[in-house]
Amino acid sequence: MRIVTATAVALALIGAAAPAATAHQPVPDGIWRTDGYGTVLSIRNGILQEYQTTAVSCIAGDTARRTGPGAYTTTAGAVLTVRTRGDRDRASVRLDGDVGERDLRRMTELPGACTRSGPVGSLASFDVFWQSFEENYPFFAAKGIDWHGVRDRYRPTVHEGTTPDELFAVFGKMVEPLHDAHVAVWDVDADGDGEPDRAFAQGRPGTVQPDGKLDAKVKKFVVERDLKEAWNLEDFAAGRITYADLPGGQGYLRISGFGGYAGGEASYADELAELDKALDRVLGQERTRHLKSLIIDLRINGGGSDAMGLHIAGRLTDTPYLAYSKRARNDPADPTRHTRPQDLYVRPAQGPRYTGPVAVLTGGSTVSAGETFTQALMDRPGRTVRIGQPTQGVFSDVMVRKLPNGMSVWLPNEELLTRSGRTFDGAGIPPHLTEPVFTTEEFAQNEDSAFDRAVEVLRYQGRPSQ
């Protein structure tokens, strides 16, 4: 999930690379504005400078240095590729490994607000905070939130003497009714250790946000209870992936996150290499030849890279198909206008693939990239059944926005659409078959109803046709 660790957020933002458009040329120096995303890029003398813009602000964001033709690398190691789109006034930018790209349009000059010092202090921070949501957040209407009413209520409580503690509390009260696990407020790094001192974040009511402690508890329970008769039990990718063979020709694949596979500040390529090592073992030629059915357990999944989810899905099909379409808000004054939808596909992987029956276990602790992976399997050719509880209900990449007082805010601005144009933000993806997921009662009674249901359903589906 993108709010529980900085690593997960970074992975979510750098997500599996689509083939580059080799006919496109590196973009020339100049000023470029993204469609949607409230971002302006200045490219000068080998330096790419990001500016985060709203109607009331322009704040310098990340800086990247040219490291190849059209390629720019940030100090954190993320690689952006900027290419023209057939003429000198249209271009695109892609973050290394992202599942999509962002359209760019040339500007003649930087916005005026980007060339002068902006206002500082608590009032300015309030205005940038409110405006960032006003221009980018897609779900006010769906959640029944009057964001203008929120401003009218809270802005009179803020003044130049408002302390950081007081302002942090105000921001938390403003976004709390959204119940959005991709919304967070981060306080400044006052002690200089490189980590924010505190954060406000929450998920959908009635759900538990995944963390390392919960993951360890559940993993121990699953191994001792569900996998007691299993063999070939192995951990891969720094423990984020677990596989076991079950009786009756069934397989069990547990994925607790889509990233963090290579440790430290590993590049996307290193992460992907570790994932492929795991998949080559889990779904190798010998196993896929005999595997009758597969349980994929995403019930405790903190998210990460959407593209790694598409990469795994490519091991589960022989036929290309649409995973989902992605669009972002594209008019600060009109929440009904969006960027052109980008169709994102699952494409069969090279080498051995498993194409038989699959049961996907989900719950409220299935978050972010865990949900986009679940969505990517919805139209998978073959038999795929979802069992458990609805997922968390957050699908967008996270926009990171700096505030004048040094705080920062995370918010979503995208929608992921099914072929029929449906989104699952807020409510989450529902299961086909509803079962309790890691409740207090289930732990106390040593029960795992969702797992048992999957075993039974797949035992029937995995039988040869009569």
Secondary structure, DSSP 4 states (H G I P E B T S, - for coil): -TTT-HHHHHHHHH--PPPP-TTS-BPPSEEEEESSTTEEEEEETTEEEEEEEETTEEEEEEEEEEEETTEEEETTS-EEEEEE-SSTTEEEEEETT-SS-EEEEEESS--GGGGSPPP-SHHHHHHHHHHHHHHH---HHHHT--HHHHHHHHGGG--TT--HHHHHHHHHHHHGGG--TT-EEE---TTSSSS-S-EEE--STT-----HHHHHHHHHHHHHHTSTT-EEEEEEGGGTEEEEEEGGGEEEEEE--BS-SS-TT--HHHHHHHHHHHHHHHT-HHHHHH--EEEEE-SSB--B-HHHHHHHHGGG-SS-EEEEEEEEB--TT-TT-BPPPEEEEE-PPSS----S-EEEEE-TTB-THHHHHHHHTTT-SS-EEEEES------SPEEEEE-TTS-EEEEE-EEEE-TTS---TTT-PPPSEE---S-HHHHHTT--HHHHHHHHHHHHHTSPP-
